[in-house]
Amino acid sequence: MNHAVLLDRDGVITEDPPHYAYRVEQVQIIPRSGEAIRLLNEMGYLVIVVSNQSGVARGYYREPDITRFNDEMMRQLSLDGAHIDAIYYCPHHPDAKIDKYRSTCRCRKPQPGMLLKAAEEHHINLEKSYIIGDKMSDIEAGKRAGCRGILVVTGHGAEESLRVKDGDCLIAADLYDAASRYIRDGSEIFSRIGDDS
């Protein structure tokens, strides 16, 4: 079974704001994110993006826009020698403006659907994998799927960190801090959250 690091996109890899970014020229990689992903690649983790993209449901942009944005993100990351193994996104929202995307689905975080699909398709042991996000909905999706959670204080993370209770997750300055300080020595994160296995 593979081990993976599942990453939220906006606020973890790319800058957020701008909120609902979708244009190629809006792709701004958060400093050190490319180095962080390269480090995860070198450690043998699959790196998989799991991202809520309700801007589609709200009518702000279309699914092909997500693909173009992601392609540019991956191009910029490749300049740091980093690569992403797969990208999953949820275009749904229960109050969607676009009828076909109006859904209370199992893929929109904090539901774990994207993580479970990634695990099935990439043979991932979720109990030995991590989710890194800037919102507690990311951490909750990880909990429901069985992952260890790390909240970064980029994006919405500084505000969201005020909601963290003991044992919820670890907190890191950014993606590089999470990768280098916690994941590089996996035993540290497992012991810090009460699992010595």
C-alpha positions as CSV (number, residue, x, y, z in Angstrom):
1,M,0.0,0.0,0.0
2,N,1.1,3.5,-0.8
3,H,1.4,6.4,1.7
4,A,0.2,9.8,0.6
5,V,0.1,13.4,1.6
6,L,-3.2,14.9,0.5
7,L,-3.1,18.7,0.0
8,D,-5.8,21.3,-0.2
9,R,-4.9,23.7,-3.0
10,D,-6.0,27.2,-2.3
11,G,-4.3,28.6,0.7
12,V,-1.9,25.7,1.0
13,I,-0.1,25.5,-2.4
14,T,-1.5,28.6,-4.1
15,E,-2.3,32.0,-2.6
16,D,-5.8,32.6,-1.3
17,P,-6.9,35.4,-1.7
18,P,-7.8,35.9,-4.5
19,H,-10.8,33.8,-3.6
20,Y,-12.3,31.7,-6.3
21,A,-9.2,32.1,-8.4
22,Y,-9.5,30.4,-11.8
23,R,-7.5,32.4,-14.4
24,V,-4.0,31.2,-15.3
25,E,-2.6,34.6,-14.4
26,Q,-4.0,34.3,-10.9
27,V,-1.7,31.3,-10.1
28,Q,0.6,32.4,-7.3
29,I,2.6,29.6,-5.6
30,I,3.0,30.2,-1.9
31,P,6.7,30.6,-1.1
32,R,8.5,27.2,-0.4
33,S,5.5,25.1,-1.5
34,G,7.4,23.8,-4.5
35,E,10.3,22.8,-2.2
36,A,7.9,21.2,0.2
37,I,6.3,19.1,-2.5
38,R,9.7,18.1,-3.9
39,L,10.7,17.0,-0.4
40,L,7.5,14.9,-0.1
41,N,8.2,13.4,-3.5
42,E,11.8,12.5,-2.4
43,M,10.4,10.9,0.8
44,G,8.3,8.5,-1.4
45,Y,4.9,9.9,-0.6
46,L,2.2,10.3,-3.3
47,V,1.2,13.9,-3.4
48,I,-2.5,14.3,-4.2
49,V,-4.6,17.5,-4.3
50,V,-8.1,17.4,-2.9
51,S,-9.9,20.7,-3.4
52,N,-13.4,22.1,-3.0
53,Q,-14.2,24.2,-6.1
54,S,-17.6,25.5,-5.4
55,G,-16.9,28.4,-7.8
56,V,-18.2,26.1,-10.5
57,A,-21.5,25.5,-8.7
58,R,-21.8,29.3,-8.0
59,G,-21.3,30.1,-11.7
60,Y,-18.0,31.9,-11.3
61,Y,-16.1,29.7,-13.7
62,R,-16.3,26.3,-15.4
63,E,-14.6,23.0,-15.0
64,P,-12.2,23.5,-17.9
65,D,-11.0,26.6,-16.1
66,I,-10.0,24.4,-13.1
67,T,-7.9,22.2,-15.4
68,R,-6.1,25.2,-17.0
69,F,-5.4,26.6,-13.5
70,N,-4.1,23.3,-12.2
71,D,-1.9,22.8,-15.3
72,E,-0.3,26.2,-14.7
73,M,0.2,25.4,-11.0
74,M,1.9,22.1,-11.9
75,R,4.1,23.9,-14.5
76,Q,5.3,26.4,-11.9
77,L,5.8,23.6,-9.3
78,S,7.9,21.7,-11.8
79,L,10.4,24.6,-11.8
80,D,11.2,23.5,-8.3
81,G,11.5,19.9,-9.3
82,A,8.1,19.1,-7.7
83,H,5.3,17.0,-9.0
84,I,1.7,16.2,-8.1
85,D,0.5,12.6,-8.6
86,A,-3.2,13.3,-8.9
87,I,-5.8,16.1,-8.5
88,Y,-9.4,15.6,-7.3
89,Y,-11.9,18.4,-6.9
90,C,-15.5,18.8,-5.9
91,P,-17.5,21.3,-8.0
92,H,-20.7,20.9,-6.0
93,H,-22.5,23.0,-3.5
94,P,-25.9,22.5,-1.8
95,D,-27.0,26.1,-2.7
96,A,-25.5,26.0,-6.3
97,K,-26.6,28.6,-8.8
98,I,-26.0,26.0,-11.6
99,D,-28.6,23.2,-11.3
100,K,-26.4,20.3,-12.3
101,Y,-24.0,21.1,-9.5
102,R,-26.6,21.5,-6.7
103,S,-25.9,18.6,-4.4
104,T,-25.2,17.6,-0.8
105,C,-22.5,15.3,-1.9
106,R,-19.9,13.0,-0.3
107,C,-16.9,14.7,-2.0
108,R,-17.2,18.2,-0.7
109,K,-15.0,18.5,2.4
110,P,-15.5,18.0,5.3
111,Q,-17.0,14.9,3.7
112,P,-14.2,12.4,2.9
113,G,-15.3,11.3,-0.6
114,M,-12.4,12.7,-2.5
115,L,-9.9,11.2,-0.1
116,L,-11.6,7.8,-0.2
117,K,-11.7,7.9,-4.0
118,A,-8.0,8.8,-4.1
119,A,-7.2,5.9,-1.7
120,E,-9.1,3.4,-3.9
121,E,-7.6,4.5,-7.1
122,H,-4.0,4.8,-5.9
123,H,-3.9,2.0,-3.3
124,I,-3.3,4.3,-0.3
125,N,-3.2,3.4,3.3
126,L,-5.0,6.4,4.7
127,E,-4.1,5.5,8.3
128,K,-0.4,6.1,7.4
129,S,-1.1,9.2,5.3
130,Y,-1.6,12.9,6.0
131,I,-3.9,15.7,5.0
132,I,-2.6,19.3,5.0
133,G,-5.1,22.1,4.8
134,D,-5.8,25.7,5.8
135,K,-9.3,25.0,7.0
136,M,-10.8,22.8,9.7
137,S,-13.0,21.3,7.0
138,D,-9.8,19.8,5.5
139,I,-8.8,18.4,8.9
140,E,-12.3,17.0,9.5
141,A,-12.3,15.3,6.0
142,G,-9.0,13.7,7.0
143,K,-10.3,12.5,10.3
144,R,-13.3,10.9,8.7
145,A,-11.0,9.2,6.2
146,G,-8.5,8.1,8.9
147,C,-5.7,10.5,8.0
148,R,-3.4,12.5,10.3
149,G,-4.1,16.3,10.0
150,I,-1.8,19.3,9.8
151,L,-3.2,22.8,9.6
152,V,-1.1,25.4,8.0
153,V,-1.5,29.1,8.9
154,T,-1.2,30.3,5.3
155,G,-4.5,31.1,3.5
156,H,-7.3,30.9,6.1
157,G,-5.2,29.0,8.5
158,A,-4.4,31.7,11.0
159,E,-8.0,32.4,11.7
160,E,-8.9,28.7,11.5
161,S,-6.2,27.8,14.0
162,L,-8.2,29.6,16.7
163,R,-10.7,26.7,16.4
164,V,-8.2,23.9,17.0
165,K,-8.6,21.9,20.1
166,D,-6.0,19.7,21.7
167,G,-5.5,16.5,19.6
168,D,-7.3,17.9,16.6
169,C,-4.2,18.3,14.5
170,L,-0.7,19.8,14.4
171,I,-0.2,23.4,13.3
172,A,2.6,24.4,10.9
173,A,3.7,27.8,9.5
174,D,3.3,26.6,5.9
175,L,3.5,23.6,3.7
176,Y,7.3,23.4,3.9
177,D,7.2,23.6,7.7
178,A,4.7,20.8,7.7
179,A,6.7,18.6,5.4
180,S,10.1,19.2,6.9
181,R,9.2,19.4,10.6
182,Y,6.5,16.8,10.9
183,I,6.3,14.5,8.0
184,R,10.1,14.0,7.5
185,D,10.0,12.3,10.9
186,G,6.7,10.5,10.8
187,S,7.1,9.0,14.3
188,E,6.8,12.5,15.7
189,I,3.4,13.2,14.3
190,F,2.1,9.8,15.3
191,S,3.3,10.2,18.9
192,R,2.1,13.8,19.2
193,I,-1.5,12.8,18.4
194,G,-1.6,9.8,20.6
195,D,-0.8,6.9,18.1
196,D,2.5,5.1,18.6
197,S,1.9,2.7,15.7
